[in-house]
Amino acid sequence: MHCRLCDSDRLISVLDLGATPPCEKFLTAEELDLPEPTYPLHLRLCESCLLLQIPALITPDETFTEYAYFSSFSDSWVRHAKLFVDQAIDQLCLNGNSFVVEVASNDGYLLQHAVAAGIPCLGIEPSVNVGAAAREKGVPTRTAFLDESLAAAVRAEHGPANLVVANNVYAHIPDLLGFTRSLRGLLADDGWLSIEVHHALNLVTLGQFDTIYHEHFQYYTVLSAQRALATAGLTVVDVELLETHGGSLRLWARPDAVAEPSPRVAEALRLEQEAGLHEVAGYLELRPRAELVRQELLRFLLDAKASGRRVVGYGAPGKGNTLLNYCGIRPDLLEYTVDRNPYKHGRFTPGTRIPIHEPERIDADRPDVVLVLPWNLEKEITAQLRPVIARGGDLVYPLPHLHHATPDDAAALISEGRQGQ
């Protein structure tokens, strides 16, 4: 294995999660008696450029041609996208003469707000099913994987983009250098590129091992992102530290020499350096932290089983499947899980074969414990599941350490939500 950024062969093991199925390959009932392919899930670090990465054992075509994830099923994520669009319109002076492109635009969760504001835009989305959902919302969407030839074709047809958005896709591309050149190819010489990715600072320091899965090929610090973007003549000029996905980066990049970096870039780099992530040794702390999370969660579930408590899950996210497989959690410890996405209803989690039902099942069954797998949406889900807490049920989050939501938590979050409307 060679580093996909600098081509070094100096890669060291950071965390080996064993062999698991692709995290979004939810099984139908007919597939339960068929062989299920698994692939090693082994996180490594390049000692030369400090890019965290896993081997590219599955292709984007295998993952994204038909995709199980629809962004709009998370209310908080749609609000996050609208706030971003509103701020971008104001700060970048976008108007009816501008052009905005989103790469991996999913079901139009973000560009629908650009359409509503009258800003010309285009989504590039490889998944046929979610791209169709975007078009139903009135979001112009091209079903394709972005590469350099497509970037040139879009630029020739629409002109260069004033803003290119790449939310939660920069980690999903094994051809990192070619994809980075493609982003630059879409962008005007005075344009802006906005990238959101999970921050490797949180991955390592908080033990967020469940963000590692086969469709995430690399994991960024600001330092490694700077190095990757520089390969296509792009400079990180600003950084925002976000709460989304358990802690994310919003990287603002521009073609070289357009602008000087803001002080926030230096501050983010300082935080990473203080955490030891500008040296190899800092990354080696992830393994013991992941093991501690696994032990804590299994101890809780085994105790619940021994005491006769009924435990079910909430959510069936990709990260949840890494958690379930690494911990060896199956229907004996987690009877079923529920999800708001109808695509997943009647299917089973990959590897662990846990049934997935509609959310109303929890109200009907009234289980003793609900384990929330998309723990990164704690505020949103605690407010949604207030009835579970109100009737004395136990609402549990596994990360960054196992903890329980309280009635006061739910009441405060609902009040906070009303004030924010």
C-alpha positions, 0 to 999 in steps of 0.5 A: 500500500502506498499513500494516495497523497504523496505515494510514500510506502511509509504507512503504519497501523493506527487501528485495525477494526477487522473485516466488515461488510460495506456499511451501506449494504443493508440486506434484504430478507432474501439475502440473509442466507447468501454469502456476505462479502467482507473487507478489511477495515484497517486505518493507517497513517502515512509517516511522510505526509500524515494523511490517515487512510484505509486501502481502497478495497471497494470502488465508489461505483459499488457504493454510490450507484444506488445509495441508502443515505438520504440527507433530508431525513435529518432535520438538523442537517437540512437546517445546517445546509440552509444556514450555510446557503444563507451565509454564503449568499451574504458573504460571497454576494451571490445572486442571479448572475452567479453559479453554484455547483455542489459535488455529491449533492445527494437529494438536494438538501442544500441546493434546494435553498439556492434554487429558492433564492434564485441562484443558478446551480447544479448538483453532481450526484452519482447515486441514481435514486437520490439524484432522482429525489433531488430533481423532484425537488426542482434541483438541477442534478447531473447523475455522474461521478465528478472527474476532470472531463466532467468538470471541463464539460460543466465549465464549458456549458455553464461557465466557471463556478463562483462557489463549489460545495463539497460536503462530506465527499472529500473523504469518499474519493480514492483518486484524491489527486484527480478529484482535487484537480476536478474541483479546481477545474469547476472553480472560477479563478476568483471563486470559492471552494467549501469542503466539509469533512469530519475532523480527524482531531475529534476522531483521534482524541474522542475515539470516534472509530465508528466514523471509519468505514469503507467508503471513507478512504481518508481522514483529514486534519487541517494540515493534511487537507492543506497538503492535498488541496495544494496539489491542485493549486488551491490554498486553505484561506479559512477554517470553521470548526463545526459540531456536525458529525461529531466535529467537522471542518469547513475548509474554505479554499481558493486558487493560489494567491487570491487571498491570505489565510485568516487567523482561524487557519493558524488557530486550527493548526495550533489545536491539532499540534497541541493534540499531537497530530503533527507527529506520528505518536499522537495518532497512536492514542486512537486504538486504546480509546476505541477499545475502551468505548467497545468494552464500556458498551458491551458491559452495559448491553450484557448487564441489560441482557442479564437483568432482562431489560429489552434493548432496541436501537434508534437509527441505522447509519453507516457509522452504526454498522462500524460500531455494531460489527467492531463490538460484535453486537447482534440481535441477542443484545440489540433486538432491532433498530429503527430508522426514518428512511423507508428505504431501510425498513424491512432490511437488516444491518450488514454483518450483524443482521439486526432487523430495521423497522419504522420509528413507530415500532418503539412507541408500540413496543415500549422497550426498556432501553433505546441505544442511539446509533447516530450519536452525533445527532444527540440534540435532535434525537433526544428531543424527538425521543422525549416520550421514551424518557418521559415513560421511564425508558433509558435513552443511551448514547455510546460515544464519546463515552456511554451516557444517558439522556435525562428528562431535563435534557429533552425538555431543554432541547425542545425549548431550545428548538422552539426559540431557534424557529 
